[in-house]
Structures are given as C-alpha cells and as structure tokens.
Amino acid sequence: MALVRTLAVIPHLVRMFVRTKLEYPGALVLSWVSQAVSYGSMYTAIALIVARFGTLGGWSWSEIALLLSFHLLAYSTGASFSFTQFRVMEDLVRQGTMDALLVKPISTWTYLVFSGFNIGYAGHVALAIGLMGWALTQVEVTWSFPLALYFIATLVSGAMVVCALMTMIGATAMVFVRSRHLYSIFFGFWELARYPITIFPLPIQVLLLTAVPLGFISTVPVSVILGKPVPMLGDFAGLACVLAGPAMAGLAMLHWRWCLRNYQGAGG
C-alpha cells in the first residue's frame, strides 16, 4: 500500500514543479535555446576538427555525431532526475532543511527527485534527438528488432548511470556536509566521455569503465551498435552496457541508505 501511495503522489510532485517553471515561459524557452546553441557550437567545433583530420581515433564524423547525441541524451535524461535536486543537498544539510524532509510521509529520495524534476533539459533533448536522427541516416547499421531494443535499453541504462552517480554525490553531503566539489570531478570525466575513450591513455579508459563509468553512456553502447571493438570488455561489452545502469542504481541505493543511517544533522 505504501508503494501505491508513493506512486500516486509522484505525478502531483512533478506537476507542481513544472507549474512553477511555466510561470516564466519566456525565460524557460530562452534557456532551452541557449543550451541548444551552446552545445551546437561545441559540436560544430568537434566537426571541424574531424573534417580537418578525417577521423578521430578511427571514428568518422557521422559516427562521432551518433556518439555525441547518445552521450547528451543519456546525460540529460538522467540529470533531469538528479542534478539540480542533489546539487542542493549540501545546502539542505547545512541549513537544517534536510531534517524536515526526513519526516515527510514519503521517501526522501522520491520527494527530492520528483519535486524537482527538471524540464530545463528540453533543449539538450531536442538537440540530441535531432543530431541522433541525422547520424542514424549516415552510419551503416543493420537494424533488427533485438538491436532496436538494445538501443533503447542502453539509453535507459546510461541515464541510470548518470542519475546514480549524481545521487551518490549528493548523498555524501549527509555524512561529510560538503560534497558539491565532487561535481567538478564528475563533469571532468563527463567531458572526456564525449569522445571515443580509445583516444585516451589506458588509465583514463579504465576509470571511464570502472570508478567513473561514464564510458557506458557513450563509447560502449555506440561501439556495440556500430560493430566497433571495445577496449577491455571485448565480447562482453553489450551485456556490460545493459547491466551498468541497474548495477550503478543498486550501488547508489546502498550508498544512499548508508548516508541516511549516518546522518546526524549539520552539527555532526
């Protein structure tokens, strides 16, 4: 019954937050456009580099375009459920607001995620889908029903990886009070994951497939779809990519519960 009540509350939480954002529709649309233009200019620069040298790490521009779109769509989907919500965890702990959230008759994680569902990523999603649609017409992929299912499953898995990492960063504030600086590390590796990981030294490749597994939101799934070899994972890349999201979600759940058990308030 508790689960049913929680599921019934979620649409109301999302609706309330969306309504607050729609109070200023002009500003919202402007933010979508600015985000799309910002990423579009960045991708144009990458396209010019690839056009100058022909390929990047053995990847053509159309293949890199698919990688970039996959990377952005998985990120924006996962971040819409986690980034703005858990970025403020440090403030919630320091100001004592977290204590009030803990006594709400709903899961604290559920309340944080869905009461702050971020529609501001619509610009990211629109650009990613547009670029992906173009890239899929340019690359050579023999589509089948299982491959289409794999494509969707790995997008979902990649979004779960992003959401799990951001959840763990935010949750860390419950124990150490300060955790926002960890987002700088996250985005440092996120920037690297925008490119084929094969262009990086082996230690970076290992990190992008293990400790900070952002390779699973870009290079790994797209490599499998295009039939390219995946370093270290080999024939297990496809399965590993599908399982990465659920595995990270499970790890994030354990970390969240551990932080809750050890939370003592802003005073320590």
Residue pairs with C-beta under 8 A, 6 or more apart in sequence:
5 106
6 106
6 107
6 110
9 106
9 110
10 110
10 114
13 111
13 114
13 115
13 117
14 114
14 115
14 117
16 115
17 114
17 115
17 116
17 117
18 117
18 119
21 28
21 119
21 120
22 28
28 119
28 120
31 120
31 123
32 120
32 122
32 123
32 126
33 123
34 123
35 120
35 121
35 123
35 124
35 127
36 123
36 124
36 126
36 127
39 72
39 124
39 127
40 127
43 65
43 68
43 131
46 56
46 64
46 68
47 61
47 64
47 65
49 56
50 56
50 59
50 60
50 61
50 64
51 61
54 60
56 64
56 195
56 196
56 199
57 195
57 196
57 198
57 199
58 196
58 198
58 228
59 67
59 196
59 228
62 135
62 138
62 139
63 135
63 139
63 222
63 226
64 195
64 196
65 131
65 134
65 135
65 138
66 132
66 135
66 136
66 139
66 222
66 225
66 226
67 194
67 195
67 196
67 218
67 219
67 222
68 131
68 194
68 218
69 128
69 129
69 131
69 132
69 135
70 128
70 132
70 155
70 158
70 217
70 218
70 221
70 222
71 193
71 194
71 217
71 218
72 124
72 127
72 128
72 131
73 124
73 125
73 128
73 129
73 132
73 155
74 155
74 158
74 159
74 161
74 162
74 217
74 218
75 124
75 158
75 159
75 162
75 190
75 217
76 121
76 124
76 125
76 128
77 121
77 125
77 155
77 159
77 162
78 158
78 159
78 160
78 161
78 162
78 163
78 166
78 217
79 118
79 121
79 162
79 163
79 166
80 117
80 118
80 119
80 120
80 121
81 113
81 117
81 118
81 159
81 163
82 113
82 162
82 163
82 166
82 167
82 170
83 118
83 166
84 116
84 118
84 120
85 112
85 113
85 115
85 116
85 118
85 170
86 112
86 166
86 167
86 169
86 170
86 171
87 166
87 170
87 180
87 183
89 98
89 112
89 170
89 171
89 173
89 174
89 179
90 170
90 173
90 177
90 178
90 179
90 180
91 97
92 98
92 101
92 173
93 173
93 174
93 177
93 263
93 265
93 266
94 177
94 266
95 266
96 265
96 266
98 174
98 263
98 265
99 265
101 108
101 111
101 112
102 108
102 260
102 263
104 111
108 260
109 167
109 256
139 226
140 226
141 147
141 225
141 226
147 225
150 224
150 225
150 238
150 242
151 221
151 225
153 242
154 216
154 220
154 221
154 224
154 241
154 242
155 221
156 245
157 216
157 221
157 241
157 242
157 243
157 244
157 245
157 246
158 216
158 217
158 218
158 221
158 244
158 245
159 217
159 245
160 244
160 245
160 246
160 248
160 249
161 213
161 214
161 216
161 217
161 244
161 245
161 248
162 214
162 217
163 249
163 252
164 245
164 248
164 249
164 251
164 252
165 186
165 212
165 214
165 248
165 252
166 183
166 186
167 252
167 255
167 256
168 251
168 252
168 255
168 256
169 179
169 182
169 183
169 186
170 179
171 179
171 252
171 255
171 256
171 259
171 260
172 179
172 182
172 255
172 259
173 179
173 180
174 259
174 260
174 262
174 263
175 259
175 262
175 263
177 266
177 268
185 212
186 212
189 207
189 208
189 212
189 214
190 214
192 200
192 204
192 208
192 214
193 208
193 214
193 215
193 217
193 218
193 219
194 218
196 219
196 223
197 204
197 205
197 208
197 209
197 215
197 218
197 219
197 231
198 205
198 219
198 231
200 208
205 215
205 231
205 232
206 232
208 214
208 215
208 219
209 215
209 216
209 220
209 231
209 232
209 233
213 244
213 248
216 240
216 241
216 244
216 245
219 230
220 230
220 233
220 237
220 240
220 241
220 244
221 241
222 228
223 229
223 230
223 237
224 230
224 237
224 238
224 241
230 237
233 240
